[in-house]
């Protein structure tokens, strides 16, 4: 982090918020003057064999982290999304 960003972080009071299960983290640098804030969200999505309830809960918590961020911050997301391309494979057995 360059010195100007570090100083902005120290002055502005950054926000660090994580989910209870440790699957997501939000770090926010608040806006200052004409500058939009900066928000980084990193996630670790449940694997495709996870229970449907676990997957639903993950996306609900992610939605809470993302709520209204686009209005006040430049938003960056990343992480391990366990993306799947194509149709789900039927289970054998």
C-alpha positions as a LaTeX table, in Angstrom:
\begin{tabular}{lrrr}
\hline
Residue & $x$ (\AA) & $y$ (\AA) & $z$ (\AA) \\
\hline
Unk1 & 0.00 & 0.00 & 0.00 \\
Unk2 & 1.46 & 3.36 & $-0.91$ \\
Unk3 & 1.83 & 6.01 & 1.79 \\
Unk4 & $-1.13$ & 8.15 & 0.68 \\
Unk5 & $-3.49$ & 5.13 & 0.86 \\
Unk6 & $-2.04$ & 4.11 & 4.24 \\
Unk7 & $-2.63$ & 7.62 & 5.60 \\
Unk8 & $-6.20$ & 7.62 & 4.23 \\
Unk9 & $-6.78$ & 4.30 & 6.01 \\
Unk10 & $-5.40$ & 5.62 & 9.33 \\
Unk11 & $-7.44$ & 8.84 & 9.20 \\
Unk12 & $-10.70$ & 7.44 & 7.95 \\
Unk13 & $-11.35$ & 4.56 & 10.28 \\
Unk14 & $-11.44$ & 1.45 & 8.14 \\
Unk15 & $-14.09$ & $-1.22$ & 8.62 \\
Unk16 & $-13.26$ & $-4.93$ & 8.81 \\
Unk17 & $-16.25$ & $-7.26$ & 8.82 \\
Unk18 & $-16.26$ & $-11.02$ & 8.46 \\
Unk19 & $-18.91$ & $-13.69$ & 8.44 \\
Unk20 & $-19.28$ & $-15.94$ & 11.46 \\
Unk21 & $-18.23$ & $-19.02$ & 9.48 \\
Unk22 & $-15.12$ & $-17.32$ & 8.10 \\
Unk23 & $-16.22$ & $-17.65$ & 4.47 \\
Unk24 & $-16.23$ & $-13.92$ & 3.66 \\
Unk25 & $-14.43$ & $-10.75$ & 4.67 \\
Unk26 & $-15.10$ & $-7.09$ & 3.84 \\
Unk27 & $-12.48$ & $-4.38$ & 4.24 \\
Unk28 & $-13.64$ & $-0.81$ & 3.64 \\
Unk29 & $-11.74$ & 2.45 & 3.33 \\
Unk30 & $-14.36$ & 5.19 & 3.75 \\
Unk31 & $-14.85$ & 8.00 & 1.26 \\
Unk32 & $-12.98$ & 11.23 & 1.81 \\
Unk33 & $-13.97$ & 14.50 & 0.20 \\
Unk34 & $-14.59$ & 13.86 & $-3.48$ \\
Unk35 & $-13.06$ & 10.38 & $-3.39$ \\
Unk36 & $-15.28$ & 7.34 & $-3.34$ \\
Unk37 & $-14.46$ & 4.78 & $-0.71$ \\
Unk38 & $-12.71$ & 1.54 & $-1.58$ \\
Unk39 & $-14.14$ & $-1.81$ & $-0.55$ \\
Unk40 & $-12.61$ & $-5.25$ & $-1.03$ \\
Unk41 & $-14.65$ & $-8.39$ & $-0.42$ \\
Unk42 & $-13.09$ & $-11.81$ & $-0.49$ \\
Unk43 & $-15.07$ & $-15.04$ & $-0.29$ \\
Unk44 & $-14.64$ & $-18.77$ & 0.02 \\
Unk45 & $-17.82$ & $-20.30$ & $-1.44$ \\
Unk46 & $-19.15$ & $-23.70$ & $-0.36$ \\
Unk47 & $-18.25$ & $-26.59$ & $-2.67$ \\
Unk48 & $-20.86$ & $-27.96$ & $-5.06$ \\
Unk49 & $-21.57$ & $-30.96$ & $-2.82$ \\
Unk50 & $-22.48$ & $-28.72$ & 0.15 \\
Unk51 & $-26.00$ & $-28.78$ & 1.52 \\
Unk52 & $-28.43$ & $-26.45$ & $-0.27$ \\
Unk53 & $-29.06$ & $-24.62$ & 3.02 \\
Unk54 & $-25.34$ & $-23.92$ & 3.42 \\
Unk55 & $-25.10$ & $-22.53$ & $-0.11$ \\
Unk56 & $-28.22$ & $-20.39$ & 0.40 \\
Unk57 & $-26.85$ & $-19.02$ & 3.69 \\
Unk58 & $-23.53$ & $-18.16$ & 2.01 \\
Unk59 & $-25.23$ & $-16.10$ & $-0.70$ \\
Unk60 & $-27.51$ & $-14.38$ & 1.83 \\
Unk61 & $-24.48$ & $-13.32$ & 3.90 \\
Unk62 & $-22.69$ & $-12.19$ & 0.74 \\
Unk63 & $-25.73$ & $-10.11$ & $-0.17$ \\
Unk64 & $-25.56$ & $-8.42$ & 3.22 \\
Unk65 & $-21.88$ & $-7.58$ & 2.69 \\
Unk66 & $-22.59$ & $-6.14$ & $-0.76$ \\
Unk67 & $-25.65$ & $-4.15$ & 0.30 \\
Unk68 & $-25.38$ & $-0.57$ & $-0.94$ \\
Unk69 & $-21.59$ & $-0.78$ & $-1.46$ \\
Unk70 & $-21.89$ & 0.25 & $-5.10$ \\
Unk71 & $-23.38$ & 3.61 & $-4.03$ \\
Unk72 & $-20.43$ & 4.72 & $-1.94$ \\
Unk73 & $-17.39$ & 2.68 & $-2.92$ \\
Unk74 & $-15.34$ & 1.27 & $-5.72$ \\
Unk75 & $-15.99$ & $-2.41$ & $-5.09$ \\
Unk76 & $-13.59$ & $-5.29$ & $-5.75$ \\
Unk77 & $-14.56$ & $-8.90$ & $-5.14$ \\
Unk78 & $-12.45$ & $-12.00$ & $-5.32$ \\
Unk79 & $-11.91$ & $-15.37$ & $-3.79$ \\
Unk80 & $-12.72$ & $-18.99$ & $-4.43$ \\
Unk81 & $-16.22$ & $-19.11$ & $-5.95$ \\
Unk82 & $-16.22$ & $-22.82$ & $-6.87$ \\
Unk83 & $-17.72$ & $-21.91$ & $-10.23$ \\
Unk84 & $-19.21$ & $-24.61$ & $-12.40$ \\
Unk85 & $-19.56$ & $-24.39$ & $-16.15$ \\
Unk86 & $-22.34$ & $-26.36$ & $-17.78$ \\
Unk87 & $-25.14$ & $-28.44$ & $-16.30$ \\
Unk88 & $-24.80$ & $-30.20$ & $-12.96$ \\
Unk89 & $-23.75$ & $-33.82$ & $-13.22$ \\
Unk90 & $-26.34$ & $-36.32$ & $-11.98$ \\
Unk91 & $-25.28$ & $-38.34$ & $-8.97$ \\
Unk92 & $-24.48$ & $-42.00$ & $-9.54$ \\
Unk93 & $-25.86$ & $-44.65$ & $-7.27$ \\
\hline
\end{tabular}
